[in-house]
Amino acid sequence: MSPFEIGILSVIAIVVLVYLGVYIPIALGLVSFVSIVLMRDNFDLAVNLLKIAIGDSVMEYTFATVPLFTFMGLIVSKAGLGADIYAVMNSGFKKVKGGIGMATVGANAVFAAVTGSSIASASVFSKVSVPQMLAYDYNPRFAVGVVAGSSVLGMIIPPSAMLIIYSFVAEQSVGDMFLAGVVPGLLLAAAYVIAIFLMGRFAPAYVGGRPAEETEWMSPWEIAEKTLPTLFLISVVLGGIYTGWFTPVEAGAAGALLGLVIAAIRRRLSLQSLWSTLLETGHITASILFLITAASIYSRMLGLAGLPNELGDLLTETQMSFFWVMVIYVALMIFLGTLLDTASIILIVVPLFLPLVEPMGLSLIWFGIVTVVGAEIGLLTPPLGISCFVIKATLNDPRISLKDVFIGAFPFAVVMLIVLIILIRWPSLSLAILN
C-alpha cells in the first residue's frame, strides 16, 4: 500500500476504535505509530517521532494554562459562584415567561468565563436550575434542554480547554483564541435567550411554567455580594490578557490564586475538598496532555502520508469553492459529534483541513472558533452527547429520562447551528476584539 492509502485507513481505524470504546489517546497514538512503521518500514523512526511529539507538545510552557485554568474552574465551582450568579439572574427574570430559562443562560455565560468547562456548568446548573423550573411547573424537557444548551457556553467563552487544544494544533496564540471566543460566546448566549423568548411566545405549552409573583429583586447589597467576586475574577483574568499585563499562563495563575482566596474567604473550602480538587485537576490535566501528545504524532503521521496535500490537490482539481469546503467541514464535524467528544473531533479533523484553509487566506483564529462551535453541537446530540449524560446522571430523577434530555436539547442544537452559519458568513464577529 502507498503512504496515502495507509493514511486514509489510519483515520478510519482511529474513528472505528474510538467508537468501539478504545481510549482516545491510545487510539490516536497507537494507530499513528503503527502507520508510520508501515509507511517507512522503520521502527526507530517511529520511536524518534514519538519522542519529538512529546517534546514539542506537553513540554511547551503554554500548556501550563491547562492545570491552572482547570484548578481555577474547579475551585470557583466549589466556592458556589455559579449558584450565586444564578440567584441574581433568577430574581430578575422569574416573572417573565421562560424567565428561569433565560436566567440559566445568563448565569451559565458568566460562569463559563471562570470555569471554561461545559461539564462543570451542566453539573452545577442541573442542581440549582432544573429543580427551580420543575417547582414552577416548567416542562421537564424544556428545563433540562435549557441547561444542556447553555452548558456548551463553557467551551466557547474563555478560558476554554478546547480553545487551548485548537491553539496547539493550529499553532496559534492561546491569548488570541481566548479573546476571539468572547463575542461568539456572547452571541450564542443572546441567541439562546431570544429562542427561549420565542418559544414562550409561540409554544407556551412546551415551555410551561407559571409566573412567580412573590419574587422580588434583590437589594443592591445582595447583588453586589453575590456578583462582585465573579466579576472581579473575570476582569483580572480576561482583562489581564486583553491589556497585555498577563500572558495566558500568568492569567491562569492569577485566576487560580484569586479563586482559592475567594473560596477560603467564603469558608467553602476544607483541606479535604482542596486535596480532592488538586487530584481532580491532576486527572483532567493528565488526560488533556495525553490527548495533545497523541495528536502531535497523529499530525506527523498525516504529514508523512501526504494526506493534507492530496486533499488540497483534490479540491484544486474539482475547483471547490469556500462555500462547499465549509459545508463539508461542518457536516463532518456534526456527524463526528454524534460519535466523539469535542477534543477528539478537533484533534482528528483540524490537521486534515488546516492545509486546505490556510492557502485561501482565511484567518486560522476565526477557523478555530468555527471549529469549536461546530464540534460543540455534538455535546447535545445522541448517541454521545456528553452534556446530556452529565445532566441525567446529576439529576438522578426517574421522572426525566435520557431521551427527555436529548429531545429538550434539540432546539438549542439548532440554535447553535444557526449561530455557526452566522459566524461563517461574518468572520469579523470572531475577530472583533482582536482588530
MODATA-V782333 format. One record per residue. N is the residue number from 1. RES is the residue in three letters. PHI is phi in radians with two decimals (999 if undefined). NEAR is the number of other C-alpha atoms within 10 Angstrom. Layout:
n = [N;N]
res = [RES;RES]
phi = [PHI;PHI]
near = [NEAR;NEAR]
This chain:
n = [1;2;3;4;5;6;7;8;9;10;11;12;13;14;15;16;17;18;19;20;21;22;23;24;25;26;27;28;29;30;31;32;33;34;35;36;37;38;39;40;41;42;43;44;45;46;47;48;49;50;51;52;53;54;55;56;57;58;59;60;61;62;63;64;65;66;67;68;69;70;71;72;73;74;75;76;77;78;79;80;81;82;83;84;85;86;87;88;89;90;91;92;93;94;95;96;97;98;99;100;101;102;103;104;105;106;107;108;109;110;111;112;113;114;115;116;117;118;119;120;121;122;123;124;125;126;127;128;129;130;131;132;133;134;135;136;137;138;139;140;141;142;143;144;145;146;147;148;149;150;151;152;153;154;155;156;157;158;159;160;161;162;163;164;165;166;167;168;169;170;171;172;173;174;175;176;177;178;179;180;181;182;183;184;185;186;187;188;189;190;191;192;193;194;195;196;197;198;199;200;201;202;203;204;205;206;207;208;209;210;211;212;213;214;215;216;217;218;219;220;221;222;223;224;225;226;227;228;229;230;231;232;233;234;235;236;237;238;239;240;241;242;243;244;245;246;247;248;249;250;251;252;253;254;255;256;257;258;259;260;261;262;263;264;265;266;267;268;269;270;271;272;273;274;275;276;277;278;279;280;281;282;283;284;285;286;287;288;289;290;291;292;293;294;295;296;297;298;299;300;301;302;303;304;305;306;307;308;309;310;311;312;313;314;315;316;317;318;319;320;321;322;323;324;325;326;327;328;329;330;331;332;333;334;335;336;337;338;339;340;341;342;343;344;345;346;347;348;349;350;351;352;353;354;355;356;357;358;359;360;361;362;363;364;365;366;367;368;369;370;371;372;373;374;375;376;377;378;379;380;381;382;383;384;385;386;387;388;389;390;391;392;393;394;395;396;397;398;399;400;401;402;403;404;405;406;407;408;409;410;411;412;413;414;415;416;417;418;419;420;421;422;423;424;425;426;427;428;429;430;431;432;433;434;435]
res = [MET;SER;PRO;PHE;GLU;ILE;GLY;ILE;LEU;SER;VAL;ILE;ALA;ILE;VAL;VAL;LEU;VAL;TYR;LEU;GLY;VAL;TYR;ILE;PRO;ILE;ALA;LEU;GLY;LEU;VAL;SER;PHE;VAL;SER;ILE;VAL;LEU;MET;ARG;ASP;ASN;PHE;ASP;LEU;ALA;VAL;ASN;LEU;LEU;LYS;ILE;ALA;ILE;GLY;ASP;SER;VAL;MET;GLU;TYR;THR;PHE;ALA;THR;VAL;PRO;LEU;PHE;THR;PHE;MET;GLY;LEU;ILE;VAL;SER;LYS;ALA;GLY;LEU;GLY;ALA;ASP;ILE;TYR;ALA;VAL;MET;ASN;SER;GLY;PHE;LYS;LYS;VAL;LYS;GLY;GLY;ILE;GLY;MET;ALA;THR;VAL;GLY;ALA;ASN;ALA;VAL;PHE;ALA;ALA;VAL;THR;GLY;SER;SER;ILE;ALA;SER;ALA;SER;VAL;PHE;SER;LYS;VAL;SER;VAL;PRO;GLN;MET;LEU;ALA;TYR;ASP;TYR;ASN;PRO;ARG;PHE;ALA;VAL;GLY;VAL;VAL;ALA;GLY;SER;SER;VAL;LEU;GLY;MET;ILE;ILE;PRO;PRO;SER;ALA;MET;LEU;ILE;ILE;TYR;SER;PHE;VAL;ALA;GLU;GLN;SER;VAL;GLY;ASP;MET;PHE;LEU;ALA;GLY;VAL;VAL;PRO;GLY;LEU;LEU;LEU;ALA;ALA;ALA;TYR;VAL;ILE;ALA;ILE;PHE;LEU;MET;GLY;ARG;PHE;ALA;PRO;ALA;TYR;VAL;GLY;GLY;ARG;PRO;ALA;GLU;GLU;THR;GLU;TRP;MET;SER;PRO;TRP;GLU;ILE;ALA;GLU;LYS;THR;LEU;PRO;THR;LEU;PHE;LEU;ILE;SER;VAL;VAL;LEU;GLY;GLY;ILE;TYR;THR;GLY;TRP;PHE;THR;PRO;VAL;GLU;ALA;GLY;ALA;ALA;GLY;ALA;LEU;LEU;GLY;LEU;VAL;ILE;ALA;ALA;ILE;ARG;ARG;ARG;LEU;SER;LEU;GLN;SER;LEU;TRP;SER;THR;LEU;LEU;GLU;THR;GLY;HIS;ILE;THR;ALA;SER;ILE;LEU;PHE;LEU;ILE;THR;ALA;ALA;SER;ILE;TYR;SER;ARG;MET;LEU;GLY;LEU;ALA;GLY;LEU;PRO;ASN;GLU;LEU;GLY;ASP;LEU;LEU;THR;GLU;THR;GLN;MET;SER;PHE;PHE;TRP;VAL;MET;VAL;ILE;TYR;VAL;ALA;LEU;MET;ILE;PHE;LEU;GLY;THR;LEU;LEU;ASP;THR;ALA;SER;ILE;ILE;LEU;ILE;VAL;VAL;PRO;LEU;PHE;LEU;PRO;LEU;VAL;GLU;PRO;MET;GLY;LEU;SER;LEU;ILE;TRP;PHE;GLY;ILE;VAL;THR;VAL;VAL;GLY;ALA;GLU;ILE;GLY;LEU;LEU;THR;PRO;PRO;LEU;GLY;ILE;SER;CYS;PHE;VAL;ILE;LYS;ALA;THR;LEU;ASN;ASP;PRO;ARG;ILE;SER;LEU;LYS;ASP;VAL;PHE;ILE;GLY;ALA;PHE;PRO;PHE;ALA;VAL;VAL;MET;LEU;ILE;VAL;LEU;ILE;ILE;LEU;ILE;ARG;TRP;PRO;SER;LEU;SER;LEU;ALA;ILE;LEU;ASN]
phi = [999;-1.37;-1.00;-1.11;-1.13;-1.12;-1.08;-1.06;-1.11;-1.15;-1.09;-1.09;-1.08;-1.10;-1.08;-1.10;-1.09;-1.12;-1.13;-1.39;1.86;-1.22;-0.97;-0.97;-1.06;-1.11;-1.09;-1.07;-1.18;-1.14;-1.11;-1.12;-1.06;-1.12;-1.12;-1.11;-1.05;-1.19;-1.22;-1.89;0.89;-2.53;-1.17;-1.10;-1.10;-1.09;-1.12;-1.13;-1.15;-1.13;-1.07;-1.12;-1.05;-1.18;-1.17;-1.53;-2.00;-1.21;-1.42;-1.26;-1.02;-0.97;-1.37;-1.17;-1.11;-1.08;-1.16;-1.18;-1.24;-1.10;-1.08;-1.05;-1.09;-1.16;-1.14;-1.19;-1.13;-1.20;-1.32;1.42;-1.16;-1.10;-1.14;-1.17;-1.08;-1.10;-1.07;-1.16;-1.06;-1.14;-1.12;-1.66;-1.91;-1.03;-1.41;-1.52;-1.08;1.34;-1.10;-1.14;-1.13;-1.10;-1.10;-1.11;-1.10;-1.08;-1.15;-1.14;-1.10;-1.22;-1.09;-1.08;-1.29;-2.14;-2.07;1.18;-2.31;-1.19;-1.13;-1.08;-1.09;-1.06;-1.19;-1.12;-1.39;-1.13;-1.46;-1.74;-1.71;-1.04;-1.02;-1.11;-1.15;-1.14;-1.14;-1.75;1.13;-1.28;-1.08;-0.96;-1.15;-1.14;-1.04;-1.27;-1.14;-1.07;-1.13;-1.10;-1.12;-1.29;-1.14;-1.21;-1.02;-1.14;-1.69;-1.96;-1.25;-1.21;-1.40;-2.28;-1.10;-1.17;-1.17;-1.15;-1.10;-1.09;-1.03;-1.23;-1.10;-1.63;1.00;-1.98;-1.21;-1.09;-1.06;-1.13;-1.13;-1.06;-1.15;-1.18;-1.40;-1.17;-1.12;-1.03;-1.11;-1.18;-1.09;-1.15;-1.07;-1.12;-1.13;-1.11;-1.08;-1.09;-1.08;-1.15;-1.05;-1.17;-1.12;-1.15;-1.43;-1.87;-2.40;-1.06;-1.17;-1.22;-1.26;1.27;1.58;-2.40;-1.15;-1.85;-1.10;-1.35;-1.36;-2.13;-1.13;-1.21;-1.26;-0.95;-1.17;-1.12;-1.07;-1.10;-1.07;-1.55;-1.83;-1.03;-1.02;-1.18;-1.10;-1.12;-1.10;-1.10;-1.08;-1.16;-1.24;-1.31;-1.12;-1.11;-1.21;-1.11;-1.39;1.53;-1.17;-2.11;-1.36;-0.96;-1.14;-1.15;-1.13;-1.10;-1.15;-1.12;-1.14;-1.11;-1.15;-1.12;-1.05;-1.12;-1.13;-1.08;-1.10;-1.19;-1.10;-1.40;1.01;-1.80;-2.29;-1.62;-1.07;-1.15;-1.22;-1.11;-1.13;-1.16;-1.16;-1.11;-1.12;-1.14;-1.04;-1.09;-1.10;-1.14;-1.08;-1.06;-1.17;-1.17;-1.20;-1.11;-1.05;-1.13;-1.08;-1.11;-1.17;-1.13;-1.23;-1.10;-1.09;-1.18;-1.10;-1.08;-1.12;-1.10;-1.31;1.26;-1.13;-1.05;-1.12;-1.11;-1.14;-1.10;-1.11;-1.11;-1.15;-1.14;-1.13;-1.48;0.93;-1.28;-1.41;-1.00;-1.00;-1.28;-1.07;-1.24;-1.07;-1.10;-1.10;-1.15;-1.07;-1.16;-1.15;-1.16;-1.11;-1.15;-1.10;-1.37;-2.10;-2.09;-1.44;-1.04;-1.04;-1.12;-1.07;-1.06;-1.24;-1.53;-1.53;-1.00;-1.04;-1.33;-1.70;-0.96;-1.13;-1.52;-1.42;-1.03;-1.12;-1.34;1.36;-1.51;-1.23;-1.31;-1.16;-1.04;-1.07;-1.15;-1.12;-1.04;-1.10;-1.16;-1.10;-1.10;-1.20;-1.19;-1.01;-1.12;-1.19;-1.93;-1.99;-1.30;-1.53;-1.41;0.75;-0.97;-1.04;-1.14;-1.14;-1.10;-1.09;-1.06;-1.18;-1.21;-1.20;0.86;-1.98;-1.10;-1.29;-2.03;-1.58;-1.08;-1.07;-1.06;-1.13;-1.14;-1.13;-1.12;-1.37;-1.00;-1.02;-1.33;-1.14;-1.13;-1.07;-1.04;-1.12;-1.10;-1.10;-1.06;-1.09;-1.08;-1.15;-1.23;-1.21;-2.16;-1.03;-1.07;-1.11;-1.36;-1.86;-1.01;-1.28;-1.35;-1.51]
near = [8;9;20;19;13;21;26;13;13;24;18;11;16;22;20;14;16;19;16;10;9;14;12;23;22;16;21;30;22;16;23;29;22;16;23;27;17;16;19;13;12;11;13;10;14;22;14;10;17;21;13;15;21;18;13;13;21;20;13;11;9;17;21;17;23;23;25;22;30;26;29;25;27;23;30;26;21;19;22;16;25;27;21;21;24;24;21;21;23;25;18;16;21;25;17;16;22;28;25;31;32;26;24;28;29;23;26;29;25;22;32;29;27;32;29;27;27;28;21;21;30;28;21;23;27;25;15;16;24;24;17;16;23;16;11;15;15;23;18;23;21;27;29;31;27;32;30;36;31;29;32;31;30;29;27;32;29;29;34;28;25;27;31;21;24;27;21;22;21;16;11;16;16;25;22;18;27;24;23;27;31;21;18;25;25;17;16;27;25;16;18;24;22;14;16;25;20;14;19;19;13;11;12;16;12;15;23;21;25;17;16;16;8;7;13;13;14;15;10;8;8;12;17;13;12;19;18;13;17;22;16;13;22;20;15;19;27;24;16;17;22;19;9;11;13;19;18;27;21;17;23;26;21;20;26;25;17;20;26;22;16;21;21;14;11;11;10;16;19;11;8;9;13;18;12;12;20;16;13;16;21;16;12;15;22;15;12;21;20;19;22;26;23;26;28;27;26;30;21;19;27;24;17;17;23;15;21;21;17;13;15;17;13;12;15;12;9;8;10;11;11;12;11;12;15;16;11;10;18;20;13;15;24;20;16;21;25;20;22;23;19;23;21;22;24;22;23;19;16;21;22;19;18;17;15;21;18;12;9;10;8;13;14;18;27;20;21;26;27;25;23;24;27;25;27;31;26;27;30;31;23;18;15;18;23;21;29;31;20;20;26;23;13;15;17;11;9;8;8;14;13;17;13;18;27;25;18;25;27;19;20;24;22;14;18;23;19;14;22;22;16;15;20;18;11;12;17;16;18;26;21;14;14;12;7]
